[in-house]
Amino acid sequence: MPTEINFGEVYLPPLLVVATLGLIFAWLTAILLNRLRWTRYFSAPTLVFIALSAIYTILIGQLLIPI
């Protein structure tokens, strides 16, 4: 199991890569929710974004890139 991920001579910790992917997926989900106008049903859409980013980070860390 690698302890670091190599991106063209630059070594990155796996948690940084997983957290970045989690934020990107949460951002894309927030865009989808805004287009479908489902964010009007949330009292605090910012907290939903933070929760989605945490959920995606945990899922990616458990399933795709082991931390």
MIPA-992028 format. One record per residue (C-alpha): x, y, z; residue in one letter. Coordinates in steps of 0.001 Angstrom, whole numbers. Layout:
N
<nuke xx="X" yy="Y" zz="Z" rest="a"/>
...
//
This chain:
67
<nuke xx="0" yy="0" zz="0" rest="m"/>
<nuke xx="1587" yy="3308" zz="-1037" rest="p"/>
<nuke xx="1899" yy="5980" zz="1582" rest="t"/>
<nuke xx="2095" yy="8799" zz="-981" rest="e"/>
<nuke xx="636" yy="9382" zz="-4450" rest="i"/>
<nuke xx="2990" yy="10421" zz="-7223" rest="n"/>
<nuke xx="1789" yy="13080" zz="-9699" rest="f"/>
<nuke xx="4670" yy="13796" zz="-12048" rest="g"/>
<nuke xx="7572" yy="13977" zz="-9602" rest="e"/>
<nuke xx="5383" yy="15536" zz="-6894" rest="v"/>
<nuke xx="4424" yy="13354" zz="-3947" rest="y"/>
<nuke xx="1057" yy="14085" zz="-2339" rest="l"/>
<nuke xx="-489" yy="12554" zz="763" rest="p"/>
<nuke xx="-3552" yy="10422" zz="-9" rest="p"/>
<nuke xx="-5788" yy="12433" zz="2310" rest="l"/>
<nuke xx="-5108" yy="15603" zz="306" rest="l"/>
<nuke xx="-6120" yy="13871" zz="-2931" rest="v"/>
<nuke xx="-9210" yy="12314" zz="-1339" rest="v"/>
<nuke xx="-10314" yy="15611" zz="256" rest="a"/>
<nuke xx="-9859" yy="17452" zz="-3051" rest="t"/>
<nuke xx="-11927" yy="14863" zz="-4899" rest="l"/>
<nuke xx="-14584" yy="15036" zz="-2170" rest="g"/>
<nuke xx="-14813" yy="18817" zz="-2542" rest="l"/>
<nuke xx="-15049" yy="18571" zz="-6329" rest="i"/>
<nuke xx="-17843" yy="15981" zz="-6144" rest="f"/>
<nuke xx="-19703" yy="18029" zz="-3523" rest="a"/>
<nuke xx="-19367" yy="21126" zz="-5698" rest="w"/>
<nuke xx="-20788" yy="19258" zz="-8700" rest="l"/>
<nuke xx="-23646" yy="17950" zz="-6562" rest="t"/>
<nuke xx="-24368" yy="21480" zz="-5317" rest="a"/>
<nuke xx="-24525" yy="22713" zz="-8919" rest="i"/>
<nuke xx="-26990" yy="19926" zz="-9741" rest="l"/>
<nuke xx="-29105" yy="20718" zz="-6679" rest="l"/>
<nuke xx="-29177" yy="24414" zz="-7639" rest="n"/>
<nuke xx="-30215" yy="23652" zz="-11224" rest="r"/>
<nuke xx="-33036" yy="21426" zz="-10015" rest="l"/>
<nuke xx="-33940" yy="24089" zz="-7422" rest="r"/>
<nuke xx="-33833" yy="21557" zz="-4597" rest="w"/>
<nuke xx="-31755" yy="23859" zz="-2405" rest="t"/>
<nuke xx="-34889" yy="25795" zz="-1523" rest="r"/>
<nuke xx="-35906" yy="22866" zz="688" rest="y"/>
<nuke xx="-32751" yy="23204" zz="2828" rest="f"/>
<nuke xx="-32658" yy="25729" zz="5625" rest="s"/>
<nuke xx="-28854" yy="26014" zz="5429" rest="a"/>
<nuke xx="-27451" yy="25046" zz="1987" rest="p"/>
<nuke xx="-23902" yy="25806" zz="3124" rest="t"/>
<nuke xx="-24119" yy="23149" zz="5815" rest="l"/>
<nuke xx="-25456" yy="20706" zz="3236" rest="v"/>
<nuke xx="-22382" yy="21421" zz="1086" rest="f"/>
<nuke xx="-20066" yy="20790" zz="4033" rest="i"/>
<nuke xx="-21914" yy="17561" zz="4876" rest="a"/>
<nuke xx="-21757" yy="16381" zz="1253" rest="l"/>
<nuke xx="-18047" yy="17076" zz="1065" rest="s"/>
<nuke xx="-17476" yy="15078" zz="4273" rest="a"/>
<nuke xx="-19616" yy="12191" zz="2998" rest="i"/>
<nuke xx="-17856" yy="12099" zz="-373" rest="y"/>
<nuke xx="-14440" yy="12316" zz="1288" rest="t"/>
<nuke xx="-15222" yy="9367" zz="3544" rest="i"/>
<nuke xx="-16663" yy="7288" zz="704" rest="l"/>
<nuke xx="-13749" yy="7953" zz="-1633" rest="i"/>
<nuke xx="-11289" yy="7287" zz="1179" rest="g"/>
<nuke xx="-12909" yy="3977" zz="2030" rest="q"/>
<nuke xx="-13703" yy="2668" zz="-1436" rest="l"/>
<nuke xx="-11303" yy="4114" zz="-4012" rest="l"/>
<nuke xx="-8127" yy="5428" zz="-2401" rest="i"/>
<nuke xx="-7343" yy="3826" zz="946" rest="p"/>
<nuke xx="-6148" yy="6403" zz="3428" rest="i"/>
//
